[in-house]
Amino acid sequence: MSFRERRAAVLKAMGQGVAVCFAAPVFVRNNDVEHEYRQDSDFYYLTGFDEPESVIVLVADGQGGGKFVLFVRPSDPEREVWDGRRAGVEGAIKVHGADEAYPIEMLDKKLAELMRGQPRLYFRLGRHRPHDEIVLRVLEHVRARGRAPHGWPTAIVELDEIVHEMRWRKDGAEQDVMQRAADITADGHLAAMARARPGGREYELEAVLREAYRRHGAERCAYQPIVGAGANATTLHYRANADELRDGDLVLIDSGAEYGYYACDVTRTFPVNGRFTPTQRAAYQVVLDAQLASIAACRPGCTLDEVHQASLEVLVEGMVKLGLLAGDPAKLLADGAYKPYYMHRTSHFLGMDVHDVGTYFAAGKPRPLDPGVVLTVEPGLYISPRDERAPAELRGLG
């Protein structure tokens, strides 16, 4: 769907009411240096507009239609010399399809006007306190000056309930963008594998990933790359990426590109010197077989629990063969004996966010997956170097 079609779908689902969605705030890194700006995913999904200090207001008329109002930073030639071109009010209408547009400084006044007479306010409370304060201040202003019943919104509804349900299923165009993100990510991983050598550093492989992603058109990494050599691979969210790549060790890379505001998430493990030892190969094969079993379980109507279970069954049998566990695999699985070596779930939703939106349960039960839902399949084994129960040659593998 186009941005316009997405907004139309939201307006129809709202019935009658007013929805408010803020652009992502700008965060300071240190002193006067800001973090790289990345637009809020919901905001971008509805507009394709990536400027900060902006607000979407959708006003649904109760008949399936309504209007799109966009508040933006006004054009400012002096500031644009420093920070780049702004769309301004004119661009918000001509380029981004707003029915009405106003300078962000007029938000309080105009939002009050747009709220009057609306029965419901669609807004996500609790995401960013300054945004909550603006909306609640305006709502109180409208309520205090109301003259008639139903002169202001008397119910606040999560806008996420509509937008996130739409984002959960990816249409063909979105899937094409995600395929491109995956292709770029694969190129980056292959380049990093080719660069790995004993005596190198983890950050060298991180640099290769970042260069490959940008060279192929990705906007950024979808998340901070994890490059863990040796025992560092057993720390799930390892961040230092600074150790030496040692001969005989494995190195785990967990990294993905973000392309067109859609994320990829790939984890791969390989030998620094290009050659698996027999023990490393056996452990790798267990995880690969688990991944293939879970991929085979993915189909419309399945649940993430079923995908996870497929991996668990293979992993537990593999743990017994590797000497990590002893006993009947079915009982070990039922008892959760695998958890010291596999402590996370196999899958999560993937989309504009790495851990993408979408409900995992419906009516208290695991939710069946629809066509168009995208998920990761990433089983693993993590054997602490301090685990004296594990065979010595497996300790520190991840």
C-alpha positions in Angstrom: 0.0 0.0 0.0 1.0 3.6 -0.6 1.3 6.0 2.3 -2.0 7.5 1.3 -3.7 4.1 1.2 -2.3 3.3 4.7 -3.7 6.5 6.1 -7.1 5.8 4.4 -7.2 2.4 6.0 -6.5 3.9 9.4 -9.2 6.5 9.0 -11.7 3.9 8.0 -10.8 1.7 11.1 -11.1 4.7 13.4 -14.7 5.3 12.7 -15.0 8.8 14.1 -12.3 10.5 16.1 -8.9 12.1 16.0 -5.6 10.4 16.0 -2.2 11.9 17.0 1.2 10.5 16.2 4.5 12.3 16.9 7.7 12.1 15.1 10.6 10.5 17.0 12.3 13.0 19.3 15.9 14.1 18.8 18.3 12.7 21.4 21.6 14.3 22.4 24.6 12.0 22.4 26.8 14.3 24.4 27.1 18.0 24.9 25.9 19.5 21.6 26.3 16.3 19.5 23.1 14.5 18.6 22.5 10.8 17.9 21.8 10.0 14.2 18.1 10.7 13.7 15.8 7.9 12.8 12.1 8.5 12.3 9.5 6.7 14.5 8.4 3.6 12.6 4.7 4.3 12.9 5.1 7.9 11.8 7.2 6.9 8.7 4.8 4.0 7.9 1.9 6.6 7.5 3.8 9.4 5.8 7.3 8.6 4.5 8.2 11.8 6.2 11.6 11.7 8.0 11.9 15.1 9.6 11.9 15.6 13.4 9.6 18.0 15.3 6.6 16.9 13.3 3.1 15.6 14.2 0.5 13.7 12.3 -3.2 14.3 13.0 -5.8 12.2 11.3 -9.4 13.3 11.7 -11.9 10.5 10.8 -15.4 11.6 9.8 -17.3 8.4 10.8 -18.1 7.7 7.2 -14.9 5.9 6.2 -13.0 9.1 5.3 -11.4 12.1 6.8 -8.4 14.3 6.5 -4.6 14.2 7.1 -3.1 17.2 8.9 0.7 17.5 9.2 2.5 19.8 11.6 6.1 20.5 10.5 9.1 22.7 11.1 8.6 25.8 8.9 11.1 26.6 6.1 14.0 28.5 7.6 16.8 29.4 5.1 19.2 30.3 7.9 18.8 26.9 9.7 18.7 25.0 6.4 22.3 26.2 5.7 23.4 24.2 8.7 20.9 21.3 8.9 19.7 20.7 5.3 16.5 21.4 3.4 13.1 21.3 5.2 9.9 20.3 3.5 8.1 23.1 5.2 4.4 23.7 5.1 4.3 23.8 1.3 6.2 20.6 0.9 4.0 18.8 3.5 1.1 19.4 1.2 2.6 19.2 -2.3 5.1 16.4 -1.7 3.7 14.4 1.3 0.0 14.7 0.5 -1.3 16.5 3.6 -4.7 17.9 3.3 -3.7 20.7 5.7 -0.3 21.6 7.1 0.8 24.0 9.8 4.0 25.1 11.5 4.8 23.0 14.5 4.5 26.1 16.7 0.7 26.1 16.0 0.2 22.5 17.3 -1.6 23.4 20.6 -4.0 25.8 19.0 -4.9 23.7 15.9 -5.0 20.4 17.8 -7.5 21.9 20.1 -9.7 22.9 17.2 -9.3 19.4 15.6 -10.2 17.6 18.9 -13.5 19.5 19.5 -16.6 17.5 18.8 -14.7 14.2 18.4 -15.8 11.2 20.6 -12.4 9.4 20.7 -8.7 10.3 20.8 -6.4 7.7 19.3 -3.0 8.1 20.9 -0.3 6.0 22.4 0.2 7.1 26.0 3.5 6.3 27.8 5.9 6.3 24.9 7.4 9.7 25.4 6.4 11.8 28.4 6.8 15.3 26.7 4.4 14.1 24.0 1.9 12.9 26.5 2.0 16.2 28.3 1.3 18.1 25.1 -1.7 15.9 24.2 -3.1 15.9 27.7 -2.7 19.6 28.1 -4.6 20.3 24.9 -7.3 17.7 25.8 -7.8 19.4 29.2 -8.0 22.8 27.5 -10.7 21.5 25.2 -12.6 19.8 28.0 -12.4 22.9 30.2 -14.0 25.0 27.5 -16.6 22.5 26.4 -20.2 23.7 26.3 -22.1 20.7 25.2 -22.1 16.9 25.7 -19.6 15.1 23.5 -17.8 18.3 22.9 -14.5 16.6 23.4 -13.0 13.1 23.3 -14.1 11.1 26.3 -12.1 8.0 25.4 -8.4 7.5 24.6 -7.7 4.5 22.4 -4.3 3.1 21.5 -3.5 4.1 17.9 -1.2 1.1 18.0 -4.2 -1.3 17.9 -4.9 -0.2 14.3 -1.4 0.7 12.9 0.4 -2.3 14.4 -2.1 -4.7 13.1 -1.5 -3.3 9.7 2.2 -3.4 10.1 2.1 -7.0 11.2 1.3 -8.2 7.7 3.7 -7.1 5.0 2.3 -6.6 1.5 4.2 -7.5 -1.6 6.0 -4.1 -1.9 7.2 -4.4 1.7 8.4 -7.9 1.2 10.4 -6.7 -1.8 12.1 -4.1 0.3 12.8 -6.6 3.0 14.3 -9.0 0.5 16.7 -6.2 -0.6 17.6 -5.6 3.1 18.3 -9.3 3.4 20.4 -9.4 0.2 22.5 -6.4 1.4 22.9 -8.1 4.8 24.1 -11.4 3.2 26.6 -9.4 1.2 27.9 -7.8 4.4 28.2 -11.1 6.2 30.0 -12.8 3.3 32.4 -9.8 3.1 33.1 -10.1 6.9 33.7 -13.8 6.6 36.2 -13.2 3.8 38.0 -10.6 5.9 38.4 -12.7 9.0 41.9 -14.0 9.8 43.8 -14.9 12.9 45.3 -11.8 14.5 42.6 -9.5 13.3 40.1 -7.7 15.5 36.4 -8.0 16.0 35.9 -4.3 15.1 37.5 -4.9 11.7 34.7 -7.2 10.8 32.2 -4.7 12.2 33.7 -2.1 9.9 33.4 -4.4 6.9 29.7 -5.0 7.7 29.0 -1.3 8.0 30.9 -0.4 4.8 29.1 -3.1 2.8 25.7 -2.1 4.0 26.2 1.6 3.1 27.9 0.7 -0.2 24.8 -1.3 -1.2 22.3 1.5 -0.3 21.3 0.7 3.2 20.6 3.7 5.4 22.2 2.2 8.5 22.6 -0.9 10.6 19.3 -2.2 11.9 20.9 -2.5 15.3 24.4 -2.4 16.8 26.3 -5.3 15.3 27.5 -8.1 17.5 30.9 -9.5 16.5 31.9 -12.0 19.2 35.0 -14.2 18.8 35.7 -17.2 21.0 33.9 -17.1 24.3 32.5 -13.6 23.5 29.9 -15.4 21.4 28.3 -16.8 24.5 27.3 -13.3 25.6 24.0 -12.8 23.8 24.2 -9.0 23.6 28.0 -8.6 23.5 28.9 -5.1 22.5 32.6 -4.4 22.8 33.6 -5.8 19.4 37.3 -5.2 20.3 39.0 -8.6 21.0 41.5 -10.4 18.8 40.4 -13.1 16.4 42.4 -16.1 17.4 43.4 -19.1 15.4 41.1 -22.1 16.1 38.2 -19.9 17.5 34.8 -19.4 16.0 33.4 -15.9 15.6 29.6 -15.1 15.8 28.2 -12.2 13.9 24.7 -10.9 14.7 24.0 -8.0 12.3 21.5 -6.7 9.8 21.1 -3.9 7.4 18.2 -1.4 7.4 17.0 -0.6 3.9 14.0 1.6 3.1 13.2 1.7 6.8 12.9 -2.1 7.0 15.3 -4.2 9.1 17.1 -7.5 8.6 18.4 -9.7 11.4 20.9 -12.4 10.6 23.2 -14.4 12.9 26.0 -16.6 11.6 29.0 -18.4 13.1 32.2 -19.4 11.3 35.8 -20.4 12.0 38.3 -17.6 12.1 40.8 -19.6 10.1 38.2 -21.0 7.7 38.3 -24.5 9.0 35.9 -26.1 11.6 37.3 -28.6 14.0 35.3 -31.8 14.2 33.7 -30.7 17.5 32.9 -27.3 16.1 31.4 -28.8 13.0 29.2 -31.1 15.1 27.9 -28.3 17.2 27.3 -26.1 14.2 25.3 -28.9 12.5 23.0 -29.3 15.4 22.1 -25.6 15.2 21.7 -25.7 11.5 19.4 -28.7 11.6 17.3 -27.0 14.3 17.0 -23.9 12.1 16.0 -26.0 9.1 13.4 -27.8 11.2 11.9 -24.5 12.3 11.9 -23.1 8.8 10.0 -26.2 7.6 7.4 -25.5 10.4 6.7 -22.0 9.1 3.4 -21.8 7.3 0.2 -19.8 7.5 -1.7 -20.9 10.5 1.3 -22.1 12.5 2.3 -20.3 15.8 5.6 -19.1 17.0 5.4 -21.7 19.7 5.3 -24.4 17.1 8.3 -22.9 15.3 10.2 -22.8 18.6 9.2 -26.3 19.5 10.6 -27.6 16.2 14.0 -26.1 17.1 13.9 -27.3 20.7 13.3 -31.0 19.7 16.4 -31.0 17.4 18.5 -29.0 19.8 17.8 -31.2 22.8 18.7 -34.4 20.8 21.8 -32.6 19.6 22.8 -31.6 23.2 22.6 -35.3 24.2 24.8 -36.4 21.3 27.3 -33.6 22.0 27.5 -34.7 25.7 26.0 -31.5 27.1 22.9 -33.4 28.5 22.3 -37.0 29.4 19.0 -38.8 29.5 15.8 -39.2 27.5 15.4 -36.2 25.1 11.7 -36.0 25.6 12.0 -35.8 29.4 14.9 -33.3 29.1 12.8 -31.2 26.9 9.8 -31.3 29.2 12.0 -30.4 32.2 13.6 -27.5 30.4 17.1 -29.0 30.9 18.3 -27.2 27.7 17.9 -23.7 29.1 21.5 -23.3 30.3 22.5 -23.7 26.7 19.5 -22.2 24.9 17.9 -19.4 26.8 15.9 -17.4 24.2 13.1 -17.9 21.9 13.6 -19.0 18.3 11.6 -16.3 16.5 10.4 -12.8 16.7 8.5 -10.6 14.2 10.7 -8.6 11.8 9.8 -5.4 9.8 10.4 -1.7 10.3 11.6 -2.6 13.8 14.0 -5.4 14.4 11.7 -6.8 17.1 8.7 -5.7 15.1 5.2 -5.0 16.2 2.4 -7.5 16.4 0.6 -9.5 19.1 2.0 -12.9 20.0 -1.2 -14.0 21.6 -4.9 -13.9 20.8 -7.6 -14.8 23.3 -4.9 -16.0 25.6 -3.5 -18.5 23.1 -0.5 -18.3 20.7 -1.6 -16.4 17.7 -1.7 -18.2 14.3 0.5 -16.5 11.7 -1.1 -14.9 8.7 0.3 -14.8 5.1 2.6 -11.8 4.9 3.9 -12.0 8.5 7.7 -12.0 8.5 9.7 -13.7 11.3 13.2 -14.6 12.2 14.3 -18.2 12.7 17.4 -18.1 14.9 18.1 -21.1 17.2 21.5 -21.3 18.9 23.8 -23.0 21.4 25.7 -21.0 24.0 28.2 -22.9 26.2 29.8 -20.9 28.9 33.6 -21.2 29.2 33.0 -21.7 32.9 30.6 -24.6 32.5 32.5 -27.5 34.0 29.7 -29.9 33.1 30.3 -29.4 29.4 32.9 -31.3 27.5 36.1 -29.2 27.5 36.2 -28.9 23.8 32.7 -27.3 23.7 33.3 -24.7 26.4 33.2 -21.2 25.1 31.3 -22.0 21.9 28.4 -19.9 20.7 
